[in-house]
């Protein structure tokens, strides 16, 4: 089944909005602090500052540029994250005090936690490795006195330790918010994120995207006759069977109640037929509807709507398209 490689939503919904918001908060806070440091050590010299203001000026330019970029392109975070990775080490490269270095280290630790929480594990490890290396290099060239290898050991442990502890906990909580607790499949939020990621990754290919809508029949009758435990067992057993039958890389989710959906993308059109054959042979009393579109123009939300309509047509109860549903009483 398709894993949640990234918690960034390509369509800017759900968790994706929070990812952008947190990055803006981080950039705003650090840029303000760098501006404060440059202002009160050069323009209004209350006291002698911790080294040259050059690094602070570079960091301010990077922060402002990253914030401006996010204002124009909030769905493309890589340049802004790259600016954040470079900004704090730029300041640290000019410090003359290790106290100032350790204060700035807090910012890199927060950035490492953010990266670990929102990016795929391997990518997060690589980016945090770069962040750690750049920070160590900045401290190495800084005029601040160092305590040999111990200084760099502290920096490495602080950054990677923060990422793997607090960042991992944050990612686990976010993943739990995208997972259906009964079946272990993705829920509606997870479906939105995973399908957007899947289509984005394959958009340049010449394959197709197929959405399969699944609905367990007579589940209410089963609950009313044998109790909700029996209905829950039916749901979990069918979900387990569909997980085993789903092609590699497919997105499988429980959208609510007895409603499930699968998204299969790629060039292997036979994979969809094999999946449907497994559904019919291993999980009886299931209504199925499918919809397919070619990449790169496929829109998963539209395919799901078409697949759902096909499911109801297969039941002999087509959805009405002419009259909208009545408004709710207020």
VENRAMO-V923759 format. One record per backbone hydrogen bond with DSSP energy under -1.0 kcal/mol. NH is the residue of the N-H (numbers start at 0). CO is the residue of the C=O. If there is no record, write none. Layout:
# VENRAMO-V923759
{{NH/CO} {NH/CO}}
This chain:
# VENRAMO-V923759
{{1/249} {4/2} {6/117} {11/8} {15/12} {18/14} {19/15} {20/16} {21/17} {22/18} {23/19} {24/20} {25/21} {26/22} {27/23} {28/24} {29/25} {30/26} {31/27} {32/28} {33/29} {34/30} {35/31} {36/32} {37/33} {38/34} {39/35} {41/37} {43/38} {45/39} {45/43} {50/48} {56/52} {57/53} {58/54} {59/55} {60/56} {61/57} {62/58} {63/59} {64/60} {65/61} {66/62} {67/63} {68/64} {69/65} {70/66} {71/67} {72/68} {75/72} {80/76} {81/77} {82/78} {83/79} {84/80} {85/81} {86/82} {89/85} {90/86} {91/87} {92/88} {93/90} {100/96} {101/97} {102/98} {103/99} {104/100} {105/102} {107/103} {108/104} {109/105} {110/106} {111/107} {112/108} {113/109} {114/110} {115/111} {116/112} {117/113} {118/114} {123/119} {124/120} {125/121} {126/122} {127/123} {128/124} {129/125} {130/126} {131/127} {132/128} {133/129} {134/130} {135/131} {136/132} {137/133} {138/134} {139/135} {140/136} {141/137} {143/94} {149/146} {152/148} {153/149} {154/150} {155/151} {156/152} {157/153} {158/154} {159/155} {160/156} {161/157} {162/158} {163/159} {164/160} {166/161} {168/164} {169/165} {170/166} {171/167} {172/168} {173/169} {174/170} {175/171} {176/172} {177/174} {178/175} {179/184} {183/179} {185/251} {186/177} {190/186} {191/187} {192/188} {193/189} {194/190} {195/191} {196/192} {197/193} {198/194} {199/195} {200/196} {201/197} {204/201} {207/265} {208/292} {209/263} {210/290} {211/261} {212/288} {213/259} {214/286} {215/257} {216/284} {221/217} {222/218} {223/219} {224/220} {225/221} {226/222} {230/226} {231/227} {232/228} {233/229} {234/230} {235/231} {236/232} {237/233} {238/234} {239/235} {240/236} {241/237} {242/238} {243/239} {244/240} {245/241} {249/246} {250/262} {252/260} {253/185} {254/258} {255/258} {258/255} {259/213} {260/252} {261/211} {262/250} {263/209} {265/207} {268/266} {270/267} {273/269} {274/270} {275/271} {276/272} {277/273} {278/274} {279/275} {280/276} {281/277} {282/278} {286/214} {288/212} {290/210} {292/208} {294/206} {302/298} {303/299} {304/300} {305/301} {306/302} {307/303} {308/304} {309/305} {310/306} {311/307} {312/308} {313/309} {315/312} {316/311}}
